[in-house]
Amino acid sequence: MKNVLFVLSFLFVFQVSASANGKDSIPLHLKNLKLPDFKLLLPDSVTAFYTEQLSAKKITILISFSPECDHCKQQTKEIIENIKELKDAQIVMATTLPFEMMKAFHEEYKIASYKNIIMGRDVLYFFPKYFLNHYLPLIAIYNKKGDLVHYFDGGVSTAELIRLSKE
């Protein structure tokens, strides 16, 4: 009995650590689903951004983040450092945290300088309910057809993100 509990505990810890390390696997509840409809409040606090405003000619990288999360800060910094390599992707960054926090993050990382990054507040708390992720940043990559092709619960290396954005 102790051996069975040990093995089950080991498998649970392995699964959790694999998820935390940004394992690329699409959860069952998201398989075969298209790019979802969402609404973000942009940093000007007036303009709303909707899914249908995205280009159908580019891949879409959705990132759910927290302005307080060190992993999210690092992921954002690396994306910005490699923005030329990601120029053919549209990157949407969404947070459910207070607007002021999102705006400060937006200003700190000078997001307005990058034409292919859209950042906003997920005022309807859509992303956590839809994706059911456990870790941040959540990264979901959709192809030009709007199909979910990659999913990372807990971030991904920028080199891998660049590689996947060129598929």
N, C-alpha and C positions, 0 to 999 in steps of 0.2 A: 504494500500500500504506500509506503514512504517513497519507493522508487517511482511509482506512478505520479505522485504529487510532485516529486522533484522534476520529472520529465515535463509535466504540464506547466510547472512554474518556469522552467527553462524556455519552453516554447513561447510562453506568454511574453517573457522578457525579450526574447529574440524578436518577436513580432513588433513589440513596442519600439525597440531600438531601431529596427529596420524602418519603421514609419517615421521615427524622429530623424533619421538620416536622409530623408527626402527620397525614399524609394519610389521609383516611377511605376506606379500601378494604378489603374483607374478603378475606383471602388464600384462595386456592383450597382449601387443606386444611381450611378452616373453613366454607365455603359450605354452606348447608342443614343445619348441625348445630344441635342444641338446646343449651340451657344445660347445661354439663357437670356431672357429679358431682365434687365436691371435698370435702376435709376440711381445716379450719383448727384450729389450737390457739389458743384465745383467751388474752388477756393474764393471766388468772388462773392459767395454766399447767396447768390441770386439765380445763377444759371444752373439748369438741370442738364445732365448728360444721360442719354438713353442708348441702349444697345444698338438701335437702328441707325445711330450716327456713326457707327464703326464702318470702315471700308470693307467691302467684300473682296477686295483685291489683295488684302494683306492677311497674314496670320495674326491672331490675337493672343496676347499673353495676359491673362488675368492674374493679379496678385492681390491677395487679401493680406493686409499687414496691420501692425500696431506701431504707432509712432514711438512707443516706449520700448519696443522689442529690439534687443541688440542684434539678433540675427536679421531682422528686417532692415535695420540701419546698414548692416554690412552688405546685405544683398542689394540694397538700393545704391550704395556707394560703388559696388562692383559693376552694376548695370550702367551707371552713369560713366564710369571709367571706360567702359566698352560700348558706349552707345553707337559708335560708328558701325560696329559689327552687328548691331541690332536694328539698323536703320530701316530694314524692310519689314519690321514687325511693329504692330501697334500695341503699346503696353498700357494696360489699365490697372491702376492701383487704387484699391478701395479699403477704407477703414470704417469701423463702427464706433470708434472712440470719438470723444467730443470734437466739434468743429475746430475749436481753437488749437487743439493739439495737431490736427491734420494740417491746418494752415501753417503752423510753425514748422512742421516737418517739410512741407511744400517749399517754404521760404529757405530753410536751412540747406536743402539739397538743390535749390534753384531749379525746381522741376519745370517752371514756366519756360526755361531756356531750351527744353527738349521737345520738339514738335511732335514726336511720336509717343510721348508719355502723357496720359490723362490721369489726373489724381482727383479723387473726390471722396466725400463722406457717404457711406452707405446708410442713408437715413431710414431705410425700411428694414435694416438688418437682414437683407436678403442673402448675402454671401455665406454667413455661418449656417443659416438654415438650409440653404441649398446644397452646399458642399459637405457639410458635417465634418469638417476637418478637425484634427486634434491639435495641430501645431501651426505656428506661423514662422515664416510666411508660407501661405498656401500659394502654389503656382499651378495654374491650369493653362495648357497651351491648346488652342483651337486652330485647325487648318483653315484655308480660305473658304472651304465649304461650310464651315461652322461646326465641324466634328471635333469632339474632344479627343486629342491624340496623345497627350501626356499630362500626368497629374503628379504633383509633388507636395506631400503634406509635410512641411518643414523646410522648404527651400531646396535649392539645387545649385551646383557649382555654376559659375557664370560661363565657364568653358562649355559645359554641357548645354546650358541654355542657348548659347550661340549656335552650337552644332545643331540642336533640335529646331532652331528657328530657320535653318536653311534647308530643312527636309522638304 
